[in-house]
Amino acid sequence: MSMLNEARRGSLTDDRDRSLKGRIKDIIPWKGDSLKEIIRKTVFIAAICVLAYSAYDAYIYNFGSKTMINDQKDLVDMFNNPQTTTPANPDSPAPPTGNDGQSGDSSATEPVSKYPAGMLSNFEPLYDINPDIVGWISIDGIYLDDTDELAINYPIVQTDDNDYYLHYDFFGTEQDYGALYADYRAQVGGENRSSNVTIYGHNMKTEYYFHHLRDYNRISPTFVSEHRTVDFSTLYEREKYIIFACFLVSVHEEDDNQPIFRYHNAVEFNDMSSFDYWYKNVMYRNYYKTDIDCDINDKYLTLSTCSYDITDARFVVVARKLREGEDPNDFTYKSNSKRHMPAKWYQAYGYDVPHDDGPDYEYYIPE
């Protein structure tokens, strides 16, 4: 029987070319191939190319690139060491001159700046690169592993939709990791600054962008207490915020036994009903209990990133702008064991889905 098997194996392999050239001919179209064989090989090569590109695409999305890391260091340096002078707009008209060719009254005309009036000088070199810049965010005390570099320390951009900067970086180059960007509906700075500004960023596995927001998912009062403040500079003002809430939310109605909380739609609190709906939903899901009080007249910052606790979830950190004279260290944090999680989360981790009346949904309006 063994001899018969050997004979059979030999009959199947003896006529195949095992040389390098033979192996190549088995893969790519070759002279003398039938049309059917050419199609088979072409489809195979195309499939390999698609697989390779997809793998590379996924790698860049999750881990970034050396270019991204170097670009980030350059941007930090630009922001921390801005130019000390404001160059005139090269496209602005030249100042008027007298008949003798000398400059006229210098007090009559001043150079037109290409920067928004009142913009902080730190933003000038960044504005030269991308005028979509609207701010800079950093969280002190959270560092990239084994370095002294802040993990969250980035420019914030904004355009007229919430899609573009998902796929384009600060320099306008198409990249799967995109950039940190503000919701297009929000007024980020100035006198008409929106009640709540939501900033989106990818959760990258290389610690970059908003990966380290997930550190607040530890449900640890100690961690949030030690990293409670967020520095956010708009083009016109340096601001400091105190974190008072963190929560997990699904994006699909069927994943929860309560209506989905569309936190990103909270932009302006024009009346108490809109503020109450937002605030009650935040606190209903909040990982922490805290004595930080909030009201409709405060300004808020919402940081949003993807979460992998369950499919299609978001992890959200919410902070309030510090009031004049407030000491952020005066507040306390405790774990909230009764926080609401999406029903899908309870099911995924083997818990019974709790049933309660939820927050006050009197003002709930589906999208």
Residue pairs with C-beta under 8 A, 6 or more apart in sequence:
16 22
17 23
17 25
27 41
27 44
27 45
28 41
28 45
29 37
29 38
29 41
29 42
33 41
57 176
60 175
60 176
60 177
61 176
61 177
61 202
61 204
62 204
62 205
62 206
63 204
63 205
63 206
64 177
64 204
64 206
64 208
65 175
68 169
68 175
68 177
68 208
69 208
71 169
71 170
71 171
72 154
72 208
73 149
75 126
75 154
75 155
75 170
76 153
78 125
78 126
79 122
79 123
79 125
79 126
79 136
79 155
80 122
82 121
82 122
82 123
82 124
82 125
83 121
83 124
83 125
84 121
86 113
86 115
86 121
86 124
87 114
88 111
88 112
88 113
88 114
89 111
89 112
89 113
89 114
92 111
92 112
92 114
95 103
95 104
95 106
95 109
95 111
96 103
96 104
96 108
96 109
97 103
97 104
98 104
114 127
115 123
115 124
115 127
116 235
116 236
118 235
118 236
119 127
119 235
119 236
120 233
120 235
120 236
120 237
120 238
122 136
122 233
123 133
123 136
123 233
123 235
126 133
126 155
127 133
129 170
129 171
130 155
130 157
130 170
130 171
130 172
132 157
132 158
132 159
133 155
133 156
133 157
133 170
133 235
134 156
134 157
134 158
134 182
134 188
134 189
134 234
134 235
135 155
135 156
135 182
135 188
135 189
135 232
135 233
135 234
135 235
136 154
136 155
136 156
136 232
136 233
137 152
137 153
137 154
137 156
137 180
137 199
137 230
137 231
137 232
137 233
137 303
138 150
138 152
138 153
138 154
138 230
138 231
139 150
139 151
139 152
139 153
139 212
139 227
139 229
139 230
139 231
140 150
140 227
140 229
140 231
141 226
141 227
142 150
142 151
142 152
142 212
142 215
142 227
143 149
143 150
143 151
144 150
144 151
144 207
145 207
151 207
151 208
151 211
151 212
152 210
152 212
152 213
154 179
154 180
154 201
154 209
155 170
155 179
155 180
156 180
156 181
156 182
156 188
156 199
157 165
157 170
157 179
157 180
157 181
157 182
158 181
158 182
158 183
158 184
158 186
158 188
159 165
159 181
159 184
160 184
161 184
162 181
162 183
162 184
162 200
164 181
165 178
165 179
165 180
165 181
166 178
166 200
167 174
167 175
167 176
167 178
168 174
168 175
168 178
168 179
169 175
169 177
169 178
169 179
170 179
177 202
177 204
177 208
177 209
178 202
179 201
180 199
180 200
180 201
180 209
180 210
181 199
181 200
181 201
182 188
182 197
182 198
182 199
182 200
183 197
183 198
183 199
183 200
183 264
183 267
185 194
185 267
186 194
186 196
186 197
186 198
186 267
187 193
187 194
188 194
188 197
188 234
188 235
189 234
189 235
189 236
189 237
190 234
190 236
193 234
193 299
194 267
194 268
195 266
195 267
195 268
195 269
195 275
195 296
195 299
195 300
196 266
196 267
196 268
196 269
196 278
196 299
196 300
196 301
196 302
197 267
197 299
197 300
197 301
197 302
198 263
198 264
198 266
198 267
198 302
198 303
198 304
199 301
199 302
199 303
199 304
200 210
200 304
200 305
201 209
201 210
201 213
201 303
201 304
201 305
202 209
202 210
202 305
202 306
203 209
203 210
203 211
203 213
203 214
203 305
203 306
203 307
203 308
203 315
204 210
204 211
205 211
209 305
210 303
210 304
210 305
211 305
213 303
213 305
213 315
213 317
214 305
214 307
214 315
215 223
215 227
216 223
216 224
216 227
216 243
216 246
216 287
216 315
216 317
217 246
217 248
217 287
217 307
217 309
217 315
219 287
219 335
220 335
221 288
221 333
221 334
221 335
224 243
224 246
224 288
224 333
225 332
225 333
227 243
228 242
228 243
228 328
228 331
228 333
229 240
229 241
229 242
229 243
229 319
229 322
229 328
230 240
230 241
230 242
230 243
230 301
230 303
230 319
231 238
231 239
231 240
231 241
232 239
232 240
232 241
232 301
233 239
239 299
239 321
239 322
240 321
240 322
240 328
241 300
241 301
241 319
241 320
241 321
241 322
242 292
242 319
242 320
242 322
242 326
242 328
242 331
243 317
243 318
243 319
244 286
244 288
244 290
244 292
244 294
244 318
244 319
244 320
244 331
245 282
245 283
245 285
245 286
245 287
245 288
245 290
245 316
245 317
245 318
246 286
246 287
246 288
246 315
246 316
246 317
246 318
247 282
247 285
247 286
247 287
247 315
247 316
247 318
247 339
248 285
248 307
248 309
248 310
248 313
248 314
248 315
248 316
248 341
248 342
248 345
249 260
249 261
249 263
249 285
249 313
249 314
249 316
249 342
250 256
250 260
250 310
250 312
250 313
250 314
250 342
250 344
250 345
251 260
251 312
251 313
251 314
252 260
252 312
253 259
253 260
255 310
255 312
255 313
255 342
255 343
255 344
256 342
256 343
256 344
257 343
257 353
257 355
258 340
258 343
258 358
259 358
259 361
259 364
259 366
261 281
261 285
262 367
263 278
263 281
263 282
263 302
263 304
263 316
263 318
264 302
264 304
265 367
266 274
266 278
266 302
268 274
269 275
269 278
269 296
272 296
273 362
273 363
274 363
275 295
275 296
276 360
276 363
277 360
277 361
277 362
277 363
277 364
279 294
280 359
280 360
281 359
282 318
283 359
284 339
284 340
284 358
284 359
285 339
285 340
285 341
286 336
286 339
287 335
287 336
287 339
288 333
288 334
288 335
288 336
289 333
289 334
289 335
289 336
290 331
290 332
290 333
290 334
291 331
291 332
292 320
292 331
294 300
294 320
298 320
298 321
298 323
299 320
299 321
300 318
300 319
300 320
300 321
301 318
301 319
301 320
301 321
302 316
302 317
302 318
302 319
303 316
303 317
303 318
303 319
304 314
304 315
304 316
305 314
305 315
306 313
306 314
306 315
307 313
307 314
307 315
309 315
309 345
309 348
310 342
310 344
310 345
310 348
311 344
313 342
313 345
322 328
340 354
340 356
340 358
343 353
346 352
346 353
346 354
347 353
